[in-house]
Amino acid sequence: MKEATIDTHSKALKINLDPRWYGTFAEIGAGQEVARWFFRVGGAAGTIAKSMSAYDMKVSDAIYGHADRYVSRNRLQAMLDREFDLDVERLGQERGESTSFFAFADTVEARSYRGTNECHGWMGIKFQSRVNDQPSQIVMHVRMLDEETSAQQEALGIVGVNLCYGAFFLSHVPEELVESLLDNLTTRRIEIDMIELSGIEFRNVDNRIMALRLVQLGLSGAAMFGPNREVLQPSDVLHNKAVLVERGSFRPVTYVNIDMLECALAKFKEDPAVADKPILSLMELTMRNLLAGGTEVDRRDFLARADVLAACGMTVLISDYFEYYRLAAYLSWRTRERIGIVLGVPSVFELFDEKYYTQLPGGILESFGRLFKNDLKVYVYPLQRGPTDELQTIHNLKVKPDLQPLYDYLVGRGSFVQLDNYNPKYLPIFSRDVLKRIATGDESWDQMVPPQVAEIIRRRGFFGYKKR
C-alpha cells in the first residue's frame, strides 16, 4: 500500500538525518534548487559532500568534457559518472565501509528573459542502495509548465527532492517511486515524459512498464520506447523529423498492420514536403485501447504487444490522446515537418462520430480544423469484409448524411489519401480472427502474421497460445 504523501521539507530532512547516504549535488541552470532544500531544512552536513554548479559552458566542459548540447542526456550522464566516481575515489577509503555514496545532477533550461524557449531539463541520481554495492541509476526528462521562472525553479527543487527520496526509500517498489515523483506538485506544473531505471537495484525492472506508468498516472501525455526495449525521450526523437504514425491494438501485429504502414510510407515519401527529410515511423497504442473498458492495464498483454512490435523493429508510442487532433497537436509541437496518420476505413468512419467532440466549443468542425491545420495527411487503407463484398475506399465511404458534405470536402482537398498500393491478399486478415484461431488451436493463424511474430508468440505463449 502506498504510504501517505510526505511534504518536501520532511523528505529532505529525513534524508539529511539518515546516516547511510552521502554524496554530491551538481546542478546546471535554474540555480541550486534541489541542493537548496537540503541546506534549508538543516542537517545538510550529514548528506552533502559537495554542492556545485558549473554554469559557464567552458567551465562545464573543463570538468565534464565537451558537449554539443548542455541540456541533454549525454551531459547529465557525464555529470553523474564524474561526480559519483569522485565521491568513491576521494571518500571511499575513509568512510566507504559505512556509507552509500550518491551523485545527484540536473541540467535545466528554465524560462528565459524573453520567455520564448522550451522549459525543460534532464535530472538523475546515481547511487548505492547499500554499502559497497554496485551503483544503480534513475534518469528522467522533465518539462516545466509554470509561466514564471521562480515557480519553475520551485517545482524543479521539489521534484528533485522527490527523486532523491524515491531512490533512497522506494527503490524496492519502482512503481511507487515513479508515482511519488510529483508529490506536492501537479501535472499542471511538471511533466515527466521519460524515465529510465538501471543498475543492480533495478535489474528486474522493464522500463517499458515504467513508460506506461508515466502515461497511466498522467505524468506525461505520451511515452516512447524503441525495438530494443530502450525508453526514448519523445522530443529528441521527433525533432526535425517527418512523422508517420499508425494506431492500432496490435493483438497481434499482422501482415495487414505491416502493409498499412509500408503502403503509407511509400505515399508519404512522394509528398514534396517530405523529400530528403528523415522520417520516423511509429506504432501507437492508446491508453483507451490498453484499458479496453477496464480500469487497469493487463501488464502481460501490454508486454506481449510491445514484444511483437519490437520483433518487427518498430518504435512504439504510448499516448493518452484518443482524439486524433490531440495526437496531431502533440506531434506538431515537437516537429515542424510533415505528419501523416495511417487509418483503416472503419477508423475513418469513427472519426466522423460527433460524440467524441462534445467537449469542443466548435464540435466536429473544430476537431477537423485542429487535425488538418498543418496540412496533416490521413492515409487510408481499404476494407473488404468478405470475398464477395465491395471494396470500401475513401471514394465510396458514406458517413452521416449531414456530415457527408464535410467528408467530401476533406477528400477533395486531399486531406484523406487513398492507399491504392496495398497487397490484395492481406485484405481478408483481421486481428480478431487471428486471436480466435490462436485460442482454438487453429494453426493457420501463423500464415496471417510475419514469421518473427509467429515465432515469439509460440515461444512466449502470447495471446493465449498453448503448445500442443
N, C-alpha and C positions, 0 to 999 in steps of 0.2 A: 504493500500500500504506500502510495506517495506521501512523503512527510509534508506537513504544513509549510507554506511558504515562509521563509526566514527573510527578514529585511536585510538590506545591503550592509548596513552598519554591523549587524550581528554576524553576518557571514565573514566580513573582513576581520572582525575581532576574533572570531573562533579560529580562523587560520593563523592569526598572529600569536594566539595563546597556545597553539598546538606545537610542541617542540619537534615534531617529526620532519617538517618541510622547511627548506632554507634555499634561497636562490636569488635570481636576478629578474628585474623588470626593465625591459628595453622597449622604448616607445618612440616611433617616428610620426610626427604630425599630430595635430589636435591636442597637444600638451601631454603632460604626465597624468592622464585622467585615471588610469587604473591604479598606479602606484600611490596616487594621492589618497585614495581611500584607505590604504593600509597605514599610511603615515597619520591620517586624520583620526583614526579610531584608537590609536595608542598601541604600544607593544610591538611596533614595527621591527625593532632590533631583533626580535625572535624569528623573523621571516625573511627580511630583506638583506641580502649580502651586498647588493649594488642596485642602484636605480639610475638609468641614463637615457639620454635622447640624442642620437646622432642626427640632428636636424639638418645640418648643412650637407648637401649632396657629396661634396668632396670628403668631408669627414666620414660620412656613412660609407663611401667607397673604400676609404683607407682602412676601416675596421672590418667590413663585411665583403669587400670585393666589389668590382664594378657591376652595376645593374642598368639595363636599358630602361626599366620601369621601376620606380621606387615603391609604388603602391602595387605590389604584385606578390604572388605566392612565392616566387623564387627569392625575392628579398626577405620575406618573412622566414623562409626555411633557413636562409643563411644566418639570420639573426638568432633563431632558435638553436641551431647547431653550434654556432660560435660561443654563445653565452653559456649554454649548458656544458660544453666541453671545458670552458674556462673555470666554471664552478668546480667541476670534478678535479681538474688539474690543480687548482690553487687551494682547495679546501679538503680534498679527499683524504689526504694523509692525517690532517688534524681532526676532522670530525666525520669522516666517511663511514665509520662503524656505528654511528648513532643518528645519522642524518640522511634523509631522502632529498636529493637535490632537484631543483627545477629551474627552468627558464621560461618566463612569460614574455611574449613580444607582440607588438602590433605595429602596423604601418598603415596610416589612415589619412584620407583626404576629406576634411570637413568642408563646410560651405565657405567659399572664398569671399573676398571683399565684394566682388561683383555679383556673386551668387549665381553663376551660370554653370558651374562644374558639377560633375557627378559626385555625390557624397557617399563614399564607400571606403572599405578597407579590409585588410586581412589581419586576423588575430589568431594566436595559437599558444599552446603551452606544451613544453617537453618536460617530462617529469618521471621520477622514480616512484612507483607505488610503495615500495618497501626499500629498506636499507640495502645497498649494493645490488639492487635489481637492475635489469636492463631497462632502458627508457621506453616509455610509452608517449604518445603524442596525440593532441587534438588540434586540428587546423580548421578554421572556418572563415567564410567570407560574409561580411555584413554590409547592409545598406542603411544609412541613417536618413530617416524620413522627416525629422523635425525641420522647421523653417529657420530657426535661429541657431547660429553656431554654438552658442553657450548651451542650448538644450541638446544639441548633437553631442557635445563633449560630455555632458552629464550622462546621457544614455550610454555612451561608449564606456564610461567608467563603470556603470552598473553591470553591463553585460560582461565586462572583463572580470569583475569580481565573481559573477556567476560562473564564468568559465573556470576560474581557479578553484572555486568551491566544489564545482562538479567533478573536476579532475581529482581532487583530494578525497572527497567524501562520497561520491556517487559513481565512481568508475566501475563498480561491480554491477551496476544497473544502468547500462548505457542509455536506454530509452528514457528513464527518469532524468538522467543527466541532460539529455537534449531538451526535454520539456522544461527543465529548470533554468535554461539559458535566458529566458525572458521573464524570470521572476522580478517583480517590482517594475516591470515595463509593460508596454502593449505593442501589438503588431503595427500600430499606427506610428510608432517611434523607431523601431528597429526591425529590419527584415534579415533573416539568415537564409541565404539561398544555396549554401554549400557547406557541408561539414564532413570531415574525414577523421575517423578514429583509427589509430595504427599502433603497432608495438605490442609487447608481450601482454599487457593488461587487456588488450582488445583483440587478441588473436582469434577469438571465436566470433567476432562481430562482422556481419555482412553490411558494408556501408551502403548498399542499395536499400536495405531496410531503414537505415538512418536517413537517407534521402527521402524515402517515402514518408517517414515520420515528420520531417520538416513540413511537408505539404499537409499531412493529416492535422497537425497542430496549428496550422495557419501561420507558421513562422516564415513561410515563403509561399508564393502562389504557384511555384513550379520548381522542379529539381531535375537534374540530368545526370545520366551515367553512360559510360561507354561500353563497348563489347567486351572489354577485359575486366569488367566489374568496377573500374575506377570511377569515382564520382567526379563530376566536372562542374566548373563554375560557368553557368549559362552565359553571362555577359561576355566572358573571354572567348567562349566557343563560338558564339553567334556574331561577334564583332566583325563587321565588314564582309559578311558572307551572304550570298543569296540563300534563302532557306526554303526547302520543300518538306512539308510535314504531312504524314498520313496518320489519321486517327483510327484506332480500332480496338477490338478486345484481344486479338491475337491469342485466342484459346483454341487451337494453337495457331502459329503462323502457317498459312497455306500458300500454295502456288499463286492463288488469286492475290493475296496481300503483296507478294513479291512482284507480280506482274503489274499491279496497280502502280507501285512506286516506280518501277523501271519504265513503264509507258509514260507516266507523268514526267519523269526526269528527262526523257528524250524530247518531249514537247517543251519543257521548261527551258532546256538549253537552246531551243530555237528562238526564244524571246530575245530581241536585240539588247534589252536591258540587262540580260544575264551573260551576254557574250564575254568571255575571258574573265569572268568573275569566279572566285572559289564558291562552290556550292556545298551546303550541308544538308544532308537528308536525315530526317528524324522520323521515328515511330513514336506516336504519342499515346499514352494511357491516361485517361481522366480518372479523378477520384470517384466520380459518379459511377463509372464503369467498374472500378475496382471494388466499390462497396456493393454494387449490384442490388440496391434496395435495402441493404442491411445497415448496421451501424459500425461494424468492424471489418477490416480487410482480412481476408484469408491469406496469411503470410505464405503458406506453401503454394497456393495458387498464384500469388504475385510473383514469387521467385521462379515458378515454372514458366510463366510468361516471359520474365526477364531472361531466363536462361535460353529459351528457344529463340528469342530475339538476338541474344548475344551469339548464338550458334550461326545466325545469318549475318553477323558482323554489323549489327545495327546500333546506332546511338539512340538512346531512349529518353524521352521527355515525359515526366510525370507532372500533370498540371491539375489545378483546381478551376480551370477555365472551361466549363462545359459549353458556354456560349462561344461560338466561333469568333465573334467580334472581339471578345475579351482575349482570346488566344492571339488574334491578329495584333491587338494593341500591345500585348506582352512582347511579341516578336519584333514589332516595328520600333519599339522603344530601344531595342538592343542592336538593331542593324538598320542601315539606310538602304540596303539593297532590296531587290525584288523578293516577295514572299509568295509562295504557292501552297495551296492546300489540296490534298487529294481526297476525293469523296466517291462513294458509290451512289448510284441513282436513289436508293432508299434514303440515304442521308441528305441528299438534296431536297427530297420531298419533306423530310422532317425539318429542314432549315426554314421552311415556309409555314411552320406551325406557330401561330401567334401567341400561344400560351407561354412561350419561352421569353417573351419580350414585354410582359406586362409591367415590369419594374422600370422600363424606359419611358420617359415622358413622350417620346416620339414613336413608341412602339416598334413595329417591324420595320418601318421606314428608317428610323434612326439606327436600328441594328445593321441594316444593309449599308447605310451611309458610313458607319464606322468600319464595317468589314472591308469595303472596297475603296476607302478613301485614298489609299496609297497605291492604287492600281493593282491591288492583290488579284491573283487569278485562282479560280477554283477549277481543278482538273477532274473531270467526271468519268468514271469507269462505268460501262454499260451493264445492264442486268437482263438476264434471261432466266426466268424461274423454271422453265421446263423446256424440253427439246422442241415442243410444238408451239411454245409461247412466243409472242412478238418480242423482238429485241427492244429494250427500253433505253433511250438515249435522251440527251437534253432537248432534242428536236421533237420528241413526241410525248414528253413528260407533261402531265396535267396536274396542276395544283388547284387549290380552291378557286372557284370562278372569279371571285372578286380580287384575287391576287395574281391571276393569270397575266393580266397586262404588265404588272411589275416584273413577273418572271420573264416574260417575253422581251421586255426592255433590257433586262440584265443579260440575257442570252445574246440579244442583238448588239449590245455594246462590247461583247467579248469578255464579260466578267466570268462566265462559265465556258470552259473549253472542253469539247468532247474528245475523249481518248479513243481514237479510231484505229490505233496501232496495237490493240490488245490481241492476245492469243485466244482464239475461239475455244480451244479445248479446255481452257480453265474456267469458262463461264458456268459449268454445272457444279463447281466446287463451292460448298458453303461450310463455314466453320462448325455450325451446329450439327451438320451431317457427319463431319469428321469426329466430333466428340461422341456422337451416338454410336458410331462404328467402333471407336476405341472401347467404349463401355460394354458393348455387346460381344467384343472379341472378333469382330469382322475385320480381318487383317487387310482388307482392301484400302483402309484409311491411309496406309503409308504411300499409296500412289497419288495422294492429294496434297502431300507436303514435301518440301525439299528433303533430300536424303539425310542431311545433318540434323534436321528437326526430328525425323523418324528415329534416328539413332539415339538421340538424347531422351526422347520420350520413352523408348523401350528400356534404356539403361537406367533411367532415374525413376521410372514408374509414374510419369506425369499424367495428369488429366484422367486418372482412374485406370490407367493401363496396368494389366496384370499378366505376368508371364504364364504361358500355358504349356 
